[in-house]
Amino acid sequence: MESHTDVLLVTANVGSLFDNVGEIERDWLREFFMTVHMYKPRFIALHFQEVGGKDYMSNMGYVDKFFGTIESSSEMADFDRACVYVDSNFKTVDSFTALGSMYFIHKSLKNILQYDFNVKEFKAVLGCSKYTDSLDGVSMVEKEKFPKNFWPDFKWSRKGFMRTRWIIHNQALDLVNVHLFHDASNLIACKSSPSVYSANRHAALRYVINRISDNSYSSPPFFVFGDFNFRLDTLSLVQNLSVSAENPREKRNSNNEVEKIIYEEKDNDHKVLLHIETKLFAYLHQAAFRENNGKELLKYDKEISAFHDIITEEDIHFPPSYPYSEDYTKPTQYMNTRCPAWCDRILMSHSARDIINRREDGETDVVYNTLGSNVCMGDHKPVFLFFTLKTTAH
């Protein structure tokens, strides 16, 4: 007999929440709870990246409060089991990833098992379990920071992945939280296509996929969701944006390194159309990035295409998830620090796509969208996927 379970997956880079403690959190939580209330899922997976923010040494004390607020909220009262794993021990530099994963199971949902990676067997999920330290001895998660020698030329930072494995009504699946490398400099990002940063992310994602598929037995379907830091093909996009511009002016520093690239319009009083620096990407017509949910930009979103043999994704119908203004009065405006991009994604194996229930009339029950599209959620808009899981009941 087939039964169905409604599932909500959410990925959120919460660095902004911790770096602006208290300012964004209330609206952020309201948007999340409203989504839970609207879709009424029975199983929820929340994957957080950059827990503690940039200033994690000062902010990490706030972690228990943030996770506790979600866990103890009246909105979550019908979820009688919760599993919380937060890698917050920044003193163990070699393994600190700042990843946090929360899983909630509704009281109506029976037969939920979680995998113990040490003893290599599934165990029933009972009550609430919470781990908020280094996670090194926690056998219900598999966590890894990317090896230092992967990217010798780049600052080694809080990047890695964390996996849990579940059985929901006889259907096994892996849920993988991931945080890949960002673009350090806009100037370097638009030098080549694909950029050097894109190549780093490609290697990192390949590494994750190999690690989670590296089993003697057949791997279950997987969902990998987090901040992939995927960026648009910046060189191609800049060429397109600057079609109506004069040849660019470059400003160099005393070491003859390019510091600024400036495109001016041919007419229109030679207005600056595009100004690029290491951490500046200022485009005159910024609102165009959100037009039609960014549809015109999707052709520059190429980083996932190398993985199409292994990974798929629901169609994107929402604007780039990053970098939004952290000013709560400008919730739909991008910062001009980076070119907007779909960094935050929910990807899945082809076998995972096969276990998503779809209506026979062709209409979809699947929702893939951002949380808080008209509310300040920080520099990343969280992204969620709601779907019904095909499962087999006893």
Order of alpha helices (4+ residues) and beta strands (2+ residues): beta-alpha-alpha-beta-alpha-alpha-beta-beta-beta-beta-beta-beta-beta-beta-alpha-alpha-beta-alpha-beta-beta-beta-beta-beta-beta-alpha-beta-beta
